[in-house]
Amino acid sequence: MSRIILRWLSLALAGWLAYVLLSALWTIIALGAPRYDWQWYVPVAAFLIFLPVRMAWRWPHTRYIKLLYVMLLAWIIAGYNCLGYSEHLVLDRAAPIAISFWAYTDFLYMLGAVLDDLRAVHATLYLHAPTLTFDGESGQNLAAGLRRLDEHSIPVVLMPPASDFLSAPVSREWIDRATLAAAFIRRERSANVRGLIGDAEPPMHPSPISLSAATTEVAQTTTGLRDLIGTLHREYPSLQVGVTASWMQYLDGVDGDADLAVFERSPVDPPGGWDFVNVMTYSSYFRPEQRAYWVASVERGMARRYPTGYISHLIGLVGGGFPEEPVLGFDDLVRDARISRALGVREIVVFQLNGALKVFGSDFVRRFSAAVNGPQAPASVVVPYSRLVSLAHYGLAAGDALLDSRGPRVWLGIGWALISGMIAWRLAYAESGAR
């Protein structure tokens, strides 16, 4: 009886591993992972799936099985880093890329030379609104700053603030302030404000909550965001509505559910109806040798995720974020931007302008644009392969597949558990009859 139970559990585990590992493989292929990248997960998945079955069923060590294991092991070792492969992206034939900037200031006292540079490179400013009510002195200062930007023909996307990002616990707060911001834009006749954007991130100080309550909370937030977008489209047809979020939150919707959104408590996809999306493609969190592949893989994934949507990439960080956050040097920032240009990204947004001016000087905008789009840009940009970056993507996809066990697909797991038990029992019965 104990052997039957062990074999049953091994088959059930193998089926569970097959679902998670092969679902993750399908996801990264669907998101544009090149063959030299995803091929490594084929032998790894095969080895891990059959390992519990091999240990529980104790098959004889025939030379064919030994040869299979040797081949899988050789494939895993040789394919891990793709023999140090590097991709060369052609840059000299790529069209210039739009360069924009995230900013935290009212621009009342910004140097005129910086504003001239922003206008010269046709930059859009993604501007944090330093007001909660869009009224009083702070609202007047914001209006004056917007008028100054309008005088320099600089378009603006305004970010209404929220106490804990655009997360589910404070979603109503953000929706209310987005509504106030739209009314403020109309009242002040700020023609250069093209849209509103929400900063969707997990809450920094979340209160304890059950999984079922988080599911309900995220569903209600999704409905509230969908209603807000529809209302703003009707009442302010010239105003676009968008969102910025991390790569994980965009990967979430590839399989048609919102598992990771519940885990993050910050729904991004699918709330439906965003006019544009912006992804936080921050490479500063990775080691220098991993940064280029992170940027390239996220940008390819977003292009596959939203083939017809307007996508921009928030690159950096270059100063002005949280104190503990790592920052990029000028050369690394330029390299990330050149990768974006070579891959045909429509727009990059540097996070953030205030910090960059402080770190790199008041001529940063001009020098950065010249390095990315100017004649001194090289003919190509090198992207070294990084297995650790690939594992980060694959791990997110596997985690998303693992969370499927709490949805309708739980019946798939229950069904396989029953079938695997029947298989183990029938084979044990056949073996006892043979003896």
C-alpha positions in Angstrom: 0.0 0.0 0.0 2.8 2.4 0.9 4.4 1.8 -2.6 1.1 2.6 -4.3 0.8 5.9 -2.3 4.4 6.8 -3.1 3.8 6.2 -6.8 0.5 8.1 -6.7 2.2 11.1 -5.2 5.1 11.0 -7.6 2.7 11.0 -10.6 0.6 13.8 -9.1 3.8 15.8 -8.4 5.1 15.2 -12.0 1.8 16.4 -13.4 1.9 19.5 -11.3 5.5 20.2 -12.3 4.6 19.7 -15.9 1.8 22.3 -15.7 3.9 24.9 -14.0 7.1 24.5 -16.0 5.5 24.1 -19.4 3.1 27.0 -18.8 6.1 29.2 -17.9 7.9 28.0 -21.0 4.9 28.8 -23.2 4.6 32.3 -21.5 8.2 33.3 -22.2 8.0 32.0 -25.8 4.8 34.0 -26.3 6.6 37.1 -24.9 9.3 36.9 -27.5 12.2 35.0 -25.7 14.6 34.0 -28.5 15.3 30.4 -29.1 18.8 30.4 -27.7 17.2 31.5 -24.4 14.1 29.3 -24.0 15.7 26.1 -25.4 17.5 25.6 -22.0 14.2 25.2 -20.2 13.3 22.1 -22.3 15.8 19.7 -20.8 15.5 21.3 -17.3 11.7 20.8 -17.4 12.1 17.2 -18.7 14.6 16.4 -16.0 12.5 17.9 -13.2 9.2 16.4 -14.4 10.5 12.8 -14.7 12.7 12.9 -11.6 10.0 12.2 -9.0 8.6 9.4 -11.2 12.0 7.9 -11.7 12.7 7.9 -8.0 9.4 6.4 -7.0 9.0 3.8 -9.7 12.7 2.6 -9.6 13.0 1.8 -13.3 16.0 -0.3 -14.3 19.1 1.6 -15.3 19.2 0.5 -18.9 21.8 2.0 -21.2 19.1 4.0 -23.0 17.9 5.7 -19.8 21.5 6.4 -18.8 22.2 7.9 -22.2 19.0 10.0 -21.9 20.1 11.4 -18.6 23.6 12.1 -19.9 22.2 14.0 -22.9 19.9 16.0 -20.7 22.7 16.9 -18.3 25.0 17.9 -21.2 22.3 20.1 -22.7 21.6 21.8 -19.3 25.3 22.5 -18.7 26.2 23.6 -22.3 23.0 25.7 -22.8 23.1 27.5 -19.4 24.8 30.7 -20.7 24.5 30.0 -24.4 28.3 29.8 -24.7 28.6 33.5 -23.8 26.4 34.6 -26.7 26.0 38.3 -27.4 23.5 39.9 -29.7 24.4 42.9 -31.8 21.5 45.3 -32.4 21.7 47.5 -35.5 21.5 51.2 -34.5 22.6 53.3 -37.4 19.5 52.5 -39.5 17.0 52.9 -36.6 14.8 55.9 -36.5 15.4 58.4 -33.7 13.5 57.6 -30.5 11.3 60.0 -28.6 12.9 60.9 -25.3 10.7 62.1 -22.4 11.3 62.7 -18.7 9.5 62.0 -15.4 9.7 65.1 -13.1 8.8 66.2 -9.5 8.6 70.0 -9.6 6.2 72.8 -10.4 8.7 74.3 -13.0 8.2 77.8 -11.8 12.0 78.2 -11.2 13.4 75.7 -13.7 16.2 77.2 -15.8 15.1 78.6 -19.1 17.9 76.8 -20.8 16.6 73.4 -19.6 13.2 74.2 -20.9 14.7 75.2 -24.2 16.5 71.9 -24.4 13.3 70.0 -23.6 11.5 71.8 -26.4 14.3 71.2 -28.8 14.2 67.4 -28.3 10.4 67.4 -28.4 10.2 65.9 -24.9 7.0 65.1 -23.0 7.1 65.7 -19.2 5.4 63.1 -17.0 4.8 65.4 -14.1 3.8 64.5 -10.6 1.1 66.9 -9.4 2.2 68.4 -6.1 -1.3 68.9 -4.8 -4.1 66.7 -3.3 -7.1 69.0 -4.0 -5.9 70.9 -7.1 -6.9 74.0 -5.3 -5.4 76.7 -3.1 -1.8 77.8 -3.3 -0.4 74.4 -4.4 -3.0 74.3 -7.2 -2.1 77.9 -8.3 1.6 77.0 -8.3 0.9 74.0 -10.5 -1.2 76.0 -12.9 1.6 78.7 -13.1 4.2 75.9 -13.9 2.0 74.4 -16.5 1.5 77.8 -18.2 5.3 78.3 -18.3 5.7 74.8 -19.9 3.0 75.7 -22.4 4.9 78.9 -23.3 7.8 76.6 -24.3 5.5 74.2 -26.2 6.3 71.3 -23.8 3.5 68.7 -23.5 2.6 67.2 -20.1 1.2 64.0 -18.8 0.0 64.7 -15.2 0.2 62.1 -12.4 -2.5 62.6 -9.7 -1.0 61.6 -6.3 -2.1 58.8 -4.0 -1.0 58.1 -0.5 0.1 54.5 -1.4 0.6 54.5 -5.2 -2.3 53.3 -7.4 -2.8 50.2 -5.3 -6.1 48.5 -4.5 -6.3 49.8 -0.9 -6.3 53.4 -2.0 -7.7 53.1 -5.5 -10.8 55.1 -4.7 -8.5 57.9 -3.5 -6.6 57.9 -6.8 -9.8 57.8 -8.8 -11.2 60.8 -7.0 -8.0 62.8 -7.5 -7.8 61.8 -11.2 -11.3 63.2 -11.5 -10.2 66.4 -9.7 -7.2 66.7 -12.0 -9.3 66.4 -15.1 -11.6 69.2 -13.9 -8.5 71.3 -13.0 -7.0 70.9 -16.4 -10.3 72.1 -18.0 -10.7 74.9 -15.5 -7.2 76.2 -16.1 -7.4 75.7 -19.9 -4.1 73.8 -19.8 -4.0 72.8 -23.4 -0.5 71.3 -23.2 -1.7 68.6 -20.7 -2.3 65.6 -22.9 -3.2 63.0 -20.3 -3.3 61.5 -16.8 -1.2 58.6 -15.6 -1.4 56.4 -12.5 1.7 54.9 -10.8 0.5 51.4 -10.1 2.6 49.6 -7.6 2.1 47.3 -4.6 1.2 49.2 -1.4 4.2 50.0 0.7 2.4 49.5 4.0 -0.3 47.0 3.3 -2.7 45.9 6.1 -3.1 42.1 6.6 -5.8 40.7 4.4 -7.1 37.3 3.4 -6.6 35.9 -0.1 -10.4 35.9 -0.8 -10.6 39.5 0.4 -7.7 40.6 -1.8 -9.4 38.9 -4.8 -12.6 40.9 -4.1 -10.6 44.1 -3.5 -8.7 43.8 -6.8 -11.9 43.0 -8.7 -13.6 46.1 -7.3 -10.6 48.2 -8.2 -10.5 46.9 -11.7 -14.2 47.8 -12.1 -13.6 51.2 -10.6 -10.7 51.9 -13.0 -12.7 50.8 -16.0 -15.6 53.1 -15.0 -13.1 56.0 -14.5 -11.6 55.6 -17.9 -15.0 55.4 -19.5 -16.1 58.6 -17.7 -13.0 60.6 -18.6 -13.3 59.5 -22.2 -16.8 60.8 -22.3 -16.4 64.0 -20.4 -12.8 64.9 -21.5 -12.4 63.4 -25.0 -9.0 65.1 -25.6 -7.5 63.7 -22.4 -5.7 60.4 -22.5 -5.5 58.0 -19.5 -2.6 55.7 -18.9 -0.7 53.7 -16.3 2.9 52.9 -15.4 3.8 49.7 -13.6 6.5 47.0 -13.3 7.1 44.3 -15.8 5.6 41.7 -13.5 2.2 43.4 -13.6 2.1 43.4 -17.4 3.2 39.8 -17.6 0.3 38.9 -15.3 -2.4 39.1 -18.0 -0.7 36.9 -20.6 -2.7 33.9 -19.5 -5.9 35.8 -19.2 -6.2 36.1 -15.5 -5.1 38.5 -12.7 -3.3 36.2 -10.3 -0.3 38.3 -9.7 -2.5 41.4 -9.4 -4.2 39.8 -6.4 -0.8 39.0 -5.0 0.5 42.5 -5.6 -2.8 44.1 -4.6 -2.4 46.5 -7.6 -4.4 45.7 -10.7 -3.0 46.9 -14.0 -4.0 44.4 -16.6 -6.7 43.9 -17.5 -8.5 47.0 -16.2 -9.3 47.7 -19.9 -9.2 50.9 -21.9 -5.8 52.4 -21.1 -4.8 54.8 -23.9 -1.1 54.2 -23.2 1.0 52.0 -20.9 4.4 52.7 -19.5 6.6 50.0 -18.0 9.3 50.6 -15.3 12.2 49.1 -17.2 14.7 50.0 -14.5 18.0 48.2 -15.2 19.8 49.8 -12.2 18.6 47.0 -10.0 20.7 44.4 -11.9 24.4 43.9 -12.1 26.2 45.7 -14.9 26.6 42.6 -17.0 22.9 41.8 -16.7 21.4 45.2 -17.4 21.4 45.2 -21.2 19.6 41.8 -21.5 17.0 42.9 -19.0 16.1 46.0 -21.0 16.0 44.1 -24.3 13.9 41.2 -23.0 11.3 43.5 -21.3 11.0 45.6 -24.4 10.5 42.6 -26.6 8.0 41.2 -24.1 6.0 44.4 -24.1 6.0 44.6 -27.9 4.5 41.1 -28.0 2.1 41.8 -25.1 0.7 45.0 -26.7 1.4 44.7 -30.5 -1.0 47.6 -31.3 -0.7 49.7 -28.1 1.2 52.8 -27.4 4.0 51.7 -25.1 6.8 53.7 -23.4 9.6 52.5 -21.2 10.6 54.2 -18.0 14.4 53.8 -17.8 16.8 54.8 -15.0 17.1 55.3 -12.1 19.4 58.3 -12.3 18.8 60.0 -8.9 15.9 61.3 -7.0 14.2 58.0 -6.1 14.2 56.3 -2.7 17.5 56.7 -0.8 18.3 52.9 -1.0 17.7 52.6 -4.7 20.7 52.0 -7.0 21.3 54.5 -9.7 22.7 54.4 -13.2 25.7 56.3 -14.6 25.4 58.3 -17.8 27.0 55.7 -20.0 24.7 52.9 -18.8 21.6 55.2 -19.2 22.7 55.9 -22.8 23.3 52.2 -23.5 19.7 51.4 -22.3 18.3 54.1 -24.5 20.2 52.9 -27.5 18.9 49.4 -27.0 15.4 50.9 -26.9 16.0 52.8 -30.1 17.5 49.7 -31.9 14.4 47.6 -30.9 12.0 50.2 -32.3 10.5 51.4 -29.0 8.4 54.5 -29.6 9.3 56.4 -26.4 11.6 56.2 -23.4 11.0 58.2 -20.3 14.0 58.9 -18.0 13.4 58.7 -14.3 13.8 61.3 -13.3 14.7 64.8 -14.6 15.3 66.5 -11.3 17.8 64.0 -10.2 19.5 63.8 -13.6 20.1 67.5 -13.7 21.6 67.4 -10.2 23.9 64.5 -11.0 24.8 65.2 -14.6 24.5 68.9 -14.9 22.1 71.4 -16.4 23.0 70.4 -20.0 21.9 66.7 -19.4 18.9 66.8 -21.7 21.0 68.1 -24.6 23.9 65.7 -24.1 21.7 62.7 -23.5 19.6 63.3 -26.6 22.8 63.7 -28.7 24.3 60.5 -27.4 21.2 58.5 -28.2 19.9 60.0 -31.4 22.9 62.1 -32.6 25.6 61.2 -35.2 28.0 60.1 -32.5 25.8 57.0 -31.7 27.6 53.8 -32.7 26.5 51.6 -35.6 25.3 48.8 -33.2 24.8 48.1 -29.6 25.9 44.9 -27.9 23.5 42.9 -25.7 25.3 40.1 -23.8 23.1 37.2 -22.8 22.2 36.8 -19.1 20.7 33.5 -17.8 19.9 35.1 -14.5 17.7 37.7 -16.2 16.0 34.9 -18.2 15.4 33.0 -14.9 13.8 36.1 -13.5 11.3 36.2 -16.4 10.8 32.4 -16.2 10.3 32.5 -12.5 7.6 35.1 -12.7 5.8 33.1 -15.3 6.1 30.0 -13.2 4.8 31.8 -10.2 1.8 33.0 -12.2 1.2 29.4 -13.3 1.5 28.2 -9.7 -1.2 30.7 -8.7 -3.6 29.1 -11.2 -4.3 26.4 -8.5 -6.6 28.9 -6.7 -8.8 29.5 -9.8 -11.0 27.4 -12.1 -7.9 25.4 -13.1 -7.9 23.8 -9.6 -10.2 21.2 -11.1 -7.5 20.3 -13.6 -5.2 19.5 -10.7 -7.9 17.5 -8.8 -8.7 15.6 -12.0 -5.1 14.7 -12.5 -4.7 13.6 -8.9 -7.6 11.2 -9.3 -6.3 9.8 -12.6 -2.7 9.4 -11.3 -4.1 7.5 -8.3 -6.0 5.1 -10.7 -2.9 4.6 -12.8 -0.8 3.8 -9.7 -3.4 1.3 -8.4 -3.9 -0.4 -11.8 -0.2 -0.9 -12.4 0.3 -2.2 -8.9 -2.6 -4.6 -9.5 -1.1 -5.7 -12.8 2.3 -6.3 -11.2 0.8 -8.4 -8.4 -1.1 -10.5 -11.0 2.1 -11.0 -13.0 3.8 -12.5 -10.0 
